[in-house]
Amino acid sequence: MKKDIKKESTIIYGFHPIESAATNDAKNIMEVWIDKNRKDKRVQKITELLRKNQIKIKLVPRDFLDKEAGHKKHQGIVARYRQNNSFNEVDLFEILEKENVFLLILDGIQDPHNLGAILRTASAGGVDAVIAPKDRAVGITPVVRKIASSGTEKTPFIQVTNLAQTLRKLQENDIWCIGTAGETEHSIYDQDFKGKIAVVMGSEDKGLRRLTRENCDSLAKIPMKGEIESLNVSVATGIVLFEAIRQRGL
């Protein structure tokens, strides 16, 4: 029976995502297509990298790239990338064995731009894994890969069936789960982020769901003095993560 290559793979595009994949995960790049009319130094540089890693390259018309990427904002380079399903719920418990494990939990992020920015921040901050629900939340898409740069290759992204149950399992493994909520009086600057922790961020519109909130060990907020009452979730995540990093001395 012939395999369905499209079901086994995804499309990535743009110089940064493809350069990152070629550098960190070359074996899973199945093929790269480059605009046949581009001859500039940027194309030459990435072509050298692809050839060095023995990745198949095809020079194709621009409209072929438009069709494969689904739009025209691909920078003239598109790749077929083997789906990376190396991390799952089973792998999570191996990650939990790490001393002072540092996790990020996302409760229903739906915008791929937000998820991409969060994964990039999590990777920069040394987060050991990012956990998200399988349902009603965005997964790793081409847009997420592009925004995250190398974040999707370097930081495990684990989707779970039941987030509340996962939180309880983390607590059984001595992980302190810290949720973020604007209505609490407790500031992130008064919160202890040292030791084995999981930072829990809510969705763009509703924040933490009730069950998620109830299964957190503590809640903290980002104090704000202006008239705006909330921040974009990717910005808020960066603020909380780097306060944790400051305290942890990472």
N, C-alpha and C positions, 0 to 999 in steps of 0.2 A: 504493500500500500504506500503510495507516494505521500510524503510529508507535506503539510501545508506550511510553507516557509513564513507566510505572513502572520500566522497564528503563533509561530515560535519566536517572532522578532518584532521589533518596533522601529520607528523611524526617528533619527536624531538629525539635527541640522545646525549650521552655524560653526564658525571656526573654533570657538572656545570649547563647546561640548565635544566636538569630534577630536580635537587635539587632546583633551583630557582623557577621553575614552581610549585613544590610541596610545597614550602614555601609561595609563593605569590598568587598562583591561583590553589590550589589543586582540586577544584571542576571541573575544566576542563581537568584534566588528566583522560582519560578513562581507560587506562591499561598500565602497565609497564612490559617489558620483560627483563629478566636478564640472562646472560650466566650461564648456570647451573654448569659450571666447575669453576666459580670464587667464592672463599670462603674468600677473603682477607678482611682486615678491612674497606676498602673504600666501598665495597659492603655491608658489615654488617651495616655500618653507614647509608647509604642511604636507606637500607631496613627498618631500624628502623623508619626513617623519613616517608617513604611511608606508613608503617603500622599505625603509629601514626595518619596520615591524612586519614586513611581508603581507601587507593588507592590499587586497585587490582594488584597483582604481579603474574607473571608466570615465572618459570625457564624453559629455552628453549635451544636448541642446537645453537652453534655459527652460523651455516649456515642459520638458521631462521632469526637471527639478521642481517646478511649480506643482505639477501633478502629484509627485511623490510626497512632497512636504505638505501639500494641501493649501498652500498660500505662496506668496512671492517674497516673504521675508526670511529667506534661507541663506543669504550671503553668497549664493553660488556654490554651496557644498552641502550635500545630503548623504547620509549613511543608513544602511540597514544594520541594526544592532540586535544581537541575540538577547532575548528576554533574560534578565538576570534575576532568577528566583532563588538565589542561594541563601537568603535569609527568611526565616519563618518563625512561627511561635515556638517551635522546638529549640531553635538556635538561641532564642532569647535567654533561656535558662543557663546556657553556657556563658553568655555575656554577663549574667548576674553574679557569676563567681569572681569577677574582677573586683579587686580591692577598691573601695570608694567609687563604685560605679556611678556614672553620671548620665541620666536618661532624660529625654524630652518626649512628652506625650502630647499629641495633638488631638483634640476632641472635635473632629468634624470640619477640618479645613477644606473648603470647596474650590477656592480659586487657585489654579495651577501656578500663577505668578507669586502668590503668597507662599505656597508650599516650596517653590523653587528657592525663594529668598530665605526662607526659614532653614532649609537644608544646607544652604551655603553658609549661613551663620552658625548652624550646629556643627558643621565640619570645621569651621575656623575656630570654634570654641572648644574643640576636643570632646564633644558629646559622644558617648559610647554607642548609643543607638537612638533612633527616633521611632516611636510607636504611634500607630494611628489605626482607627477602625477600618474594616473592609467596606462597610456600607455607609452611604451618605457622606462620603469624603473622597477627595481626589487622590489618585495614586500617582505613580511615576509615569508621566506623559512626556512627549517630545518637548513641550513648552517648559515643563518642570525641569527637565535635563538641561535645557538651554539656560534658564535663569540660575540654576544651582551650580553651573559650571562643573567642577569635579566633585561637588557635594554628594551626588548620587552614587558615585563609585567608592568614595572613601568612608562614608558613614552608613552603617546598616539601617535600612528602612524596613520596618516590620509591621505588617498589617495584621490585626487580630480580629477575631470574630466577636468577642464580647469585651468591651473596654473596661467596664466596671469589674468584671471577673478578673481581668488582667491586673487591675490595680490591687485587688485583694491578694492575688498571688505575689505581687511585688512586695506587699507589706509582710507577707509570710516569710519573705527572704530578707527582712530587715531593711527594706528600702522605704525612706520617708517620702511620702508623696505630697508635694506642695502645689496646690492649685492657685490660679490667679483669678481674682474677682474684685471688681471695682467697688462693690458695696461694703467690703470689710474695712475695718479701721486699721488693720495690721499692715504696715509698710514692708515692701521687699527689703528695705534697708535695715529693718529690725529682724528680719527672718534669718535663721541660721541655715545656710546652704552647704555646710560642710558635711563630710561623711557620704554615705550611700543615699543618693536622692534621685527623685524623678520630678522634674518641673512639668506641670500640667497646664496647657494653654487651651482656651476655648475657641469656638468657631468665630468667624468674622461678624456674624450678626447677633447671635444669641449667647455667646460666651460658653461657659461650662454648662452641660446638661445636668439635670437634678441628680441622677444616679452617680455621675462622675464627681460632682461636688461633694456628695455625701460620702464618697469613698476616698476623699483626700484627707490626709492627716492634719493639714493646716491650710489656711487661705491667706494670701497676701495681695497687696495692690501696688501699682506704680503711682506714687503721689503726684498730683498735677495741680498747678496753681492758676492756670489760665482758664478761659471759658470753655475750651474743648474738653469734653468729658471722657473721651476714649481715643485710643491710637489704633492705627492699622496693626493687625495682628502680627505681621512680620516685624514691624518696628518694635512692638511691645515685647515680642519674643527675644529680640536682640538685647533689649535693655535688661530683661530678667536674667537671661543667660550670662551676660557679662558681669552682672552684679554677683551671680553665683561664682563665676570664674575669679573675680577679684577676691572674694572671701576664701576660695579654695586654694588660692596662690598658684593657679595653673599658668 
